[in-house]
């Protein structure tokens, strides 16, 4: 079973699914994975829909809170309780939501948390919202936050996303303390979604120590390229890119897209979505989406996102001369012959055809990855060490290293181009082909068709 299927089944699909089982009330679970691997997309598209339905049927709250940009605990509280109320009742005040995003609002409002806990534990006694929200006292019903607490109590689910993107103004100890009190006082389940290995220095030490005391269950989000593609491509907006069943597999847009992404090894939801959206725009306006052009489109777009360089296609005269040698003699016959050939090169003013760099890139048999720079630097340092007694050659090693340091993205693009044969991506070898390839290049570079 795929990683995404296992997680979905474990969290919401099976009869005793973790998030639906009352025995897990008061627990904190952490879902971690690599940056950009699609954790939020998975949660919102595979988990949230069914979870919301289940929670609403039980009149229990579901509250999703992104910590991105949050500068204080109070603003997190505001979002948490308003979303909890809205998940069951609906129609939360827009003004309240607007207030929760204000950078200074949380500092004015005091603590909602203690007031709600008091109200809920005292039998849903109403509190005076005017004392908590002076700026909006006429716009918020007195009992909304009390009801939000009731809906969270004994079975609510809270999801904190973008955990690592919180403001540095929020102390990790305080944040985990707030989460602990939330689970203790309301017996709700809390889900934390974050990138693995994101905190540094003192925060990393605090995170490592405090999470062990707070988190009950750790889950790893680790989809394959195929899984991530399938999860994203099934969105309704990509429906027009799906061919009918009679189309041969090797010509189906979906198959070409998936195979090309997986050939590069992209497991990054943001890159996948960006490229798919560009393909969708190209297809809706241009309709030239044969496997040949589609593969070129994807490769060029991925390289532009990763390495910030675009390509230029040209129609050149290529020498296809042949030399014949008789089997039992030394007499040779040479025939010169030239033909049109489509070629692509990197669009750059930098002279990058260094013999050593190009030789290393051309001879490199490693799977495409970002270690090409590190390996090239090692080669340059070794070259300088081995030729240290010859001043000119030793100087050249230094020059080579300086060039590598100054042109990392260019070298990565060269490696990408060479490994995936973009430079000789050709089919018809005519001007019409070159024009379409350059139209693709221009669209990727400018964003405009």
C-alpha positions in Angstrom: 0.0 0.0 0.0 1.2 3.5 -0.9 2.4 5.9 1.9 -0.5 8.3 1.2 -3.0 5.5 1.2 -1.6 4.1 4.5 -1.8 7.5 6.2 -5.3 8.2 4.9 -6.5 4.8 6.0 -4.9 5.1 9.4 -6.2 8.7 10.1 -9.8 8.7 8.7 -10.8 5.7 6.5 -10.8 2.6 8.7 -13.5 1.9 11.3 -11.2 2.7 14.2 -9.4 5.5 12.4 -7.1 7.5 14.8 -8.7 10.9 14.4 -12.2 9.4 14.8 -11.5 7.2 17.8 -12.5 8.8 21.1 -9.8 6.8 22.9 -7.3 9.2 21.3 -8.9 12.3 22.6 -6.2 14.5 24.2 -3.4 13.2 22.1 -1.0 15.1 19.9 0.2 13.6 16.6 2.9 15.0 14.4 3.0 14.6 10.6 6.4 15.4 9.2 8.0 15.2 5.8 10.4 17.0 3.4 9.9 20.6 2.4 7.5 20.8 -0.5 6.5 17.1 -0.5 2.8 17.9 -0.4 1.9 17.6 3.2 -0.6 20.4 3.2 -2.1 19.4 -0.1 -2.5 15.8 1.2 -4.1 17.0 4.4 -6.5 19.4 2.8 -7.5 17.2 -0.1 -7.3 13.7 1.3 -8.0 14.1 5.1 -9.9 17.3 5.7 -13.0 16.7 3.6 -14.0 13.4 5.3 -12.9 14.6 8.7 -15.0 17.8 8.5 -18.0 15.7 7.6 -17.5 13.2 10.4 -16.9 16.0 13.0 -20.0 18.0 11.9 -22.2 14.9 12.1 -21.1 14.5 15.7 -21.3 18.3 16.4 -17.7 18.3 17.2 -15.3 21.0 16.0 -12.5 20.8 13.4 -10.2 23.8 13.4 -7.4 24.3 10.9 -4.8 27.0 11.8 -1.8 28.0 9.7 1.0 29.4 11.9 2.5 31.2 8.9 3.0 34.8 9.9 1.5 34.4 13.4 3.4 36.6 15.8 1.7 35.7 19.1 -0.3 33.0 20.8 -3.4 35.2 21.1 -3.8 35.4 17.3 -3.5 31.6 17.1 -6.2 31.4 19.7 -8.5 33.7 17.8 -8.2 31.7 14.6 -8.6 28.4 16.5 -11.8 29.2 18.2 -13.5 31.1 15.4 -12.7 28.2 13.0 -14.0 25.7 15.6 -17.3 27.6 15.8 -17.6 28.0 12.1 -16.9 24.2 11.4 -20.1 23.3 13.3 -22.4 26.3 13.0 -21.0 28.1 10.0 -21.1 31.8 9.1 -18.3 33.0 11.4 -18.0 36.8 11.5 -15.8 38.0 8.7 -14.8 40.9 10.9 -13.5 38.5 13.5 -11.4 36.7 10.9 -10.0 40.0 9.7 -9.1 41.0 13.2 -7.2 37.7 13.7 -4.8 38.5 10.9 -3.8 41.9 12.3 -0.2 41.9 13.5 -1.1 44.0 16.6 -4.6 42.6 17.3 -3.5 39.7 19.4 -1.6 42.0 21.8 -4.8 44.0 22.5 -7.2 41.1 23.0 -5.9 39.4 26.1 -6.4 35.6 26.5 -9.4 34.0 25.0 -8.2 30.6 26.1 -8.6 31.0 29.8 -12.0 32.7 29.4 -13.4 29.9 27.2 -12.0 27.2 29.5 -13.7 28.8 32.5 -17.0 29.1 30.6 -17.0 25.5 29.4 -16.0 24.0 32.7 -18.5 26.1 34.6 -21.4 24.8 32.4 -21.2 27.1 29.4 -21.5 30.3 31.4 -21.4 33.2 28.9 -18.6 35.7 29.1 -18.5 39.4 28.2 -17.0 39.6 24.7 -16.9 43.3 25.1 -14.1 43.0 27.6 -12.1 40.8 25.3 -12.7 42.5 22.0 -13.4 46.1 22.6 -12.8 47.0 18.9 -15.6 44.6 17.7 -17.9 44.3 20.7 -21.0 45.1 18.7 -20.1 42.6 15.9 -19.5 39.3 17.8 -22.1 37.3 19.7 -21.4 36.8 23.4 -21.6 33.0 23.2 -19.6 32.2 20.1 -16.3 31.4 21.8 -18.1 29.5 24.6 -19.8 27.3 22.0 -16.5 26.9 20.1 -15.1 25.5 23.4 -18.0 23.2 23.8 -17.6 21.9 20.2 -13.9 21.3 20.8 -14.4 19.6 24.2 -14.1 15.8 24.3 -13.6 15.0 20.6 -12.7 18.1 18.6 -9.7 18.1 16.2 -7.3 20.9 15.7 -4.7 21.0 13.0 -1.7 23.3 13.2 0.0 23.6 9.8 3.2 25.5 8.8 4.5 24.9 12.3 8.1 25.8 11.3 6.9 29.1 9.7 5.8 30.7 12.9 7.3 34.1 13.8 10.4 34.0 15.9 8.5 36.2 18.3 6.6 33.1 19.4 8.6 31.1 21.9 8.5 27.3 21.2 8.2 26.6 24.9 5.1 28.8 25.0 3.6 27.3 21.9 4.0 23.7 23.0 2.7 24.8 26.5 -0.4 26.2 24.8 -0.9 23.0 22.8 -0.5 20.9 25.9 -3.1 23.0 27.8 -5.4 22.8 24.9 -5.4 19.0 24.9 -5.6 18.8 28.7 -8.5 21.2 29.1 -10.6 20.2 26.1 -9.6 16.6 25.5 -9.3 17.4 21.8 -6.9 15.8 19.3 -4.2 18.0 17.9 -2.3 17.4 14.6 0.9 19.3 13.9 2.2 19.4 10.3 5.8 20.5 9.8 8.9 20.0 7.7 11.4 17.6 9.1 14.7 19.1 10.4 13.7 22.8 10.1 14.6 24.3 13.4 18.2 25.5 14.0 20.4 26.4 17.0 18.6 27.0 20.3 15.1 26.4 18.8 16.2 23.0 17.5 17.3 22.1 21.1 14.0 23.3 22.5 12.0 21.5 19.8 13.8 18.2 20.3 13.3 18.3 24.0 9.7 19.6 24.2 8.2 17.5 21.4 9.2 14.3 23.2 7.0 15.5 26.2 4.1 16.7 24.1 3.7 14.4 21.0 2.0 11.0 21.3 2.4 9.7 17.8 4.8 10.5 14.9 3.8 9.9 11.3 6.1 10.2 8.3 4.7 11.7 5.0 7.0 10.3 2.4 5.2 9.8 -1.0 6.9 8.6 -4.1 7.0 10.7 -7.2 4.1 8.6 -8.7 2.0 9.0 -5.5 2.4 12.8 -5.4 1.7 13.2 -9.1 -1.5 11.0 -8.9 -2.7 12.9 -5.8 -2.3 16.3 -7.5 -3.3 15.4 -11.0 -6.7 14.1 -10.0 -7.8 17.7 -9.2 -10.8 18.8 -11.3 -8.9 21.6 -12.9 -6.6 19.1 -14.8 -9.6 17.2 -16.2 -9.0 18.6 -19.7 -5.5 17.1 -19.7 -6.8 13.5 -19.4 -7.1 11.7 -22.7 -9.9 9.3 -23.5 -9.4 5.5 -23.0 -8.7 4.9 -26.7 -5.6 7.0 -26.8 -2.4 4.9 -26.7 -0.6 5.0 -23.3 2.6 6.4 -24.8 0.6 9.3 -26.2 -1.5 10.1 -23.2 -0.7 13.5 -21.7 -1.1 12.1 -18.2 1.4 9.3 -18.8 4.0 11.6 -20.5 3.7 14.0 -17.6 4.1 11.4 -14.9 7.0 9.6 -16.6 8.9 12.9 -17.2 8.4 14.1 -13.6 9.5 10.8 -12.2 12.5 10.6 -14.6 13.7 13.8 -13.0 12.8 12.6 -9.6 10.6 15.5 -8.6 8.8 15.0 -5.2 7.8 18.6 -4.7 4.2 19.6 -4.8 4.9 23.2 -5.5 7.0 22.4 -8.5 4.5 19.9 -9.8 1.6 22.3 -9.5 3.5 25.1 -11.1 4.5 23.0 -14.1 1.0 21.4 -14.4 -0.7 24.8 -14.3 1.7 26.0 -17.1 1.0 22.9 -19.2 -2.7 23.5 -18.7 -2.5 27.0 -19.9 -0.3 26.0 -22.9 -2.7 23.2 -23.8 -5.8 25.3 -23.6 -4.3 28.0 -25.9 -1.8 26.2 -28.1 -2.9 22.5 -28.2 0.5 21.3 -29.4 1.0 18.6 -26.7 2.5 15.7 -28.5 4.8 13.6 -26.3 7.9 15.2 -27.9 6.9 18.8 -27.2 5.3 17.9 -23.8 8.5 16.3 -22.5 10.6 19.3 -23.6 8.1 21.7 -22.0 8.3 19.9 -18.6 12.1 19.6 -18.6 12.6 23.2 -19.5 10.1 24.4 -16.9 11.6 22.2 -14.1 15.1 23.5 -14.9 13.9 27.1 -15.0 12.3 26.6 -11.5 15.4 24.9 -10.1 18.2 26.7 -11.8 16.8 29.9 -13.2 18.1 29.4 -16.8 16.2 29.0 -20.0 17.2 27.4 -23.3 17.3 28.6 -26.9 16.6 26.2 -29.8 18.4 26.6 -33.2 18.5 24.9 -36.5 22.1 24.0 -37.3 23.9 22.1 -40.0 25.3 18.9 -38.5 28.1 16.9 -40.1 27.1 13.3 -40.4 30.1 12.3 -42.5 31.1 8.7 -42.5 34.4 7.0 -42.9 34.6 3.6 -44.5 37.5 1.2 -44.1 37.9 -2.0 -46.1 38.0 -5.1 -44.0 41.3 -6.5 -45.3 43.0 -3.3 -46.2 44.0 0.1 -45.0 42.3 2.1 -47.8 39.7 4.5 -46.4 36.9 6.4 -48.1 35.4 9.5 -46.5 32.0 10.9 -47.5 31.0 14.4 -46.3 27.4 15.0 -45.6 25.5 17.6 -43.7 21.9 17.7 -42.5 19.6 20.1 -40.6 19.6 19.4 -36.9 17.6 20.9 -34.0 19.8 21.8 -31.1 19.3 23.7 -27.8 21.7 25.6 -25.7 21.5 27.6 -22.5 20.6 31.3 -22.9 23.5 33.0 -21.2 26.2 35.6 -21.9 28.7 33.6 -19.8 31.3 31.5 -21.7 30.7 28.2 -20.1 32.5 25.8 -22.5 35.4 25.1 -20.1 37.0 21.9 -21.2 37.3 20.5 -17.7 33.7 21.5 -16.7 32.1 20.1 -19.8 34.2 17.0 -19.7 33.1 16.3 -16.1 29.5 17.0 -16.9 29.5 14.9 -20.0 31.3 11.9 -18.4 29.2 12.1 -15.2 27.1 9.0 -14.9 25.5 9.9 -11.6 21.7 10.3 -11.3 20.7 13.9 -11.7 21.1 15.7 -8.3 22.5 18.8 -6.7 25.9 17.3 -5.8 27.3 18.2 -9.2 28.7 21.5 -7.8 30.2 19.8 -4.7 31.9 17.2 -6.9 33.2 19.8 -9.4 34.7 21.8 -6.6 36.5 18.7 -5.4 37.8 18.1 -8.9 39.1 21.6 -9.1 40.8 21.4 -5.7 42.4 18.1 -6.7 43.5 19.5 -10.0 45.2 22.4 -8.2 46.9 20.1 -5.7 48.2 17.7 -8.3 49.7 20.6 -10.3 50.9 22.7 -7.5 54.5 22.9 -8.7 53.4 24.3 -12.1 52.3 27.8 -11.5 50.1 28.3 -14.6 48.2 25.0 -14.1 47.9 25.7 -10.4 46.5 29.1 -11.1 44.0 27.5 -13.5 42.7 25.3 -10.8 42.0 28.4 -8.7 40.4 30.1 -11.7 38.2 27.1 -12.3 37.1 27.0 -8.6 36.2 30.8 -8.8 34.2 30.2 -11.9 32.3 27.3 -10.3 31.5 29.5 -7.2 30.3 32.4 -9.4 28.2 30.3 -11.8 26.6 27.5 -9.8 23.1 27.8 -11.3 24.5 27.8 -14.8 26.6 24.7 -14.2 23.5 23.0 -12.7 21.6 23.9 -15.8 24.4 22.4 -18.0 24.3 19.2 -15.9 20.5 19.1 -16.3 20.6 19.8 -20.0 23.3 17.1 -20.6 21.7 14.4 -18.4 18.3 14.7 -19.9 19.5 15.4 -23.5 17.7 18.7 -23.9 20.5 19.9 -26.1 19.7 17.2 -28.7 15.9 17.0 -28.1 14.8 16.7 -31.7 12.3 15.0 -33.9 11.6 16.7 -37.2 14.7 18.8 -37.5 13.1 21.7 -39.2 12.3 25.4 -38.6 8.7 24.7 -37.5 10.0 22.5 -34.7 12.6 25.1 -33.6 9.9 27.8 -33.6 7.6 25.8 -31.3 10.5 24.9 -28.9 11.4 28.6 -28.7 7.7 29.5 -28.1 7.8 27.1 -25.2 11.1 28.6 -23.9 9.6 32.1 -24.2 6.5 31.1 -22.3 8.4 29.5 -19.5 10.7 32.6 -19.2 8.1 35.3 -19.4 5.0 33.5 -18.2 3.0 34.9 -21.1 1.7 33.2 -24.3 
